[in-house]
């Protein structure tokens, strides 16, 4: 099963990346992303409908790890698409109130599902066989979190997908709120998103794009499960700068004739010179 589901997911990610590079307006990008996710979900469901799980462990893994990867992205893109298309026009106070309304709705969702959310966040597994195998639908479970197809659903896999998607959506909203820049923003754990003075990026925006695409492609952030739009938004907030049309900058990087990865090479040379300088003084590289 693993090679097939990984191939489905990789194909979906590649299509989503192409949409990011399309240059279309954000609402159109998210609309197209929703369609890609829905198509991938259908393909996954068709595959599983003719597959016999070899063990309970494999079934739990599918409904706990694999299926929510697809469904959480789908829900997340729908959340952002609705947020953008319903966003009111107006000044900072109106924008702030709109974001706070969505954050309050998410808090209500997490509070309503506090027990299962704590189970998920703590990494517990003792209830996995009940939560993530078919046939365990409880009449007391939340009906809106249960799909009608019991052959392709468990009592909690859809709820898990919503939790994963809503966590990402909450981070997205906090970043949007932080861009307004008038108040302290906190995450679920109560930590400030950025508690320091904003530093200044002194290289070029193209260098920044090269670094951000490198971080995404190497799975250095969230194991690669992050959109380039999110990475760019985080970067723009931290450095208080705009990276206009990052997808065009990627094309510019790809079309370089002599050396494609100029910034990476410059970083490598600078780090090597730094290390040599430290070692020449008889000091380990991590000490001044």
Residue pairs with C-beta under 8 A, 6 or more apart in sequence:
1 51
1 53
1 58
1 62
4 47
5 44
5 47
5 62
5 66
8 40
8 43
8 44
8 47
8 70
9 40
9 66
9 69
9 70
11 40
12 36
12 37
12 40
12 70
12 73
15 36
16 33
16 36
16 37
16 73
16 227
17 228
19 29
19 32
19 33
19 36
20 29
20 227
20 228
20 229
20 247
21 247
21 250
21 251
22 29
22 32
22 247
23 245
23 247
23 248
24 32
26 84
26 229
27 81
27 84
27 85
29 229
30 77
30 80
30 81
30 84
31 81
33 73
33 77
34 74
34 77
34 78
34 81
37 70
37 73
37 74
37 77
38 74
40 70
41 70
41 71
41 74
44 66
44 67
44 70
45 152
48 62
48 152
49 151
49 152
53 59
53 62
56 129
56 133
59 132
59 133
59 134
60 128
60 129
60 132
60 133
63 132
63 133
63 134
63 154
63 157
64 128
64 131
64 132
64 157
64 160
67 157
67 161
68 157
68 160
68 161
68 164
69 225
71 157
71 158
71 161
71 165
72 160
72 161
72 162
72 164
72 165
72 168
73 165
74 161
74 165
75 161
75 162
75 165
75 166
76 164
76 165
76 168
76 169
79 165
79 166
79 169
80 169
80 172
83 102
83 169
83 173
87 95
87 98
88 94
88 95
88 98
92 180
92 182
95 180
96 177
96 180
96 182
96 183
99 173
99 176
99 177
100 177
102 169
102 173
103 170
103 173
103 174
103 177
106 166
106 169
106 170
106 173
109 162
109 166
110 117
110 163
110 166
110 188
113 142
113 159
113 163
116 131
116 156
116 159
116 160
116 163
117 163
119 127
120 160
120 163
130 136
130 155
131 154
131 155
131 156
131 157
131 160
132 154
132 156
132 157
133 154
134 150
134 151
134 152
134 153
134 154
135 150
136 154
136 155
137 146
137 150
137 153
137 154
137 155
138 155
141 155
141 156
142 159
145 156
145 158
145 159
145 162
146 153
146 155
146 158
147 153
147 158
167 188
170 187
170 188
171 187
171 230
172 230
172 233
174 185
174 186
174 187
174 193
175 193
175 230
175 233
175 234
175 237
177 183
177 185
178 185
178 193
178 194
178 237
179 236
179 237
184 192
185 192
185 193
186 192
186 193
187 193
193 237
194 237
194 238
198 238
198 239
198 240
199 238
199 239
200 239
200 240
201 208
201 239
201 241
203 263
205 241
205 242
205 243
205 244
205 249
206 249
206 252
206 253
206 263
207 262
207 263
208 235
208 239
208 241
208 243
209 232
209 243
209 246
209 249
209 250
209 253
210 249
210 253
210 261
210 262
210 263
210 264
211 263
211 264
212 228
212 231
212 232
212 235
212 243
212 246
213 228
213 246
213 250
213 253
214 220
214 261
214 264
215 221
215 231
216 224
216 226
216 228
216 231
217 224
218 224
221 231
228 246
228 247
232 243
232 246
235 241
235 243
236 242
236 243
243 249
253 260
253 261
254 260
256 262
259 265
274 285
275 285
278 284
278 285
278 287
279 285
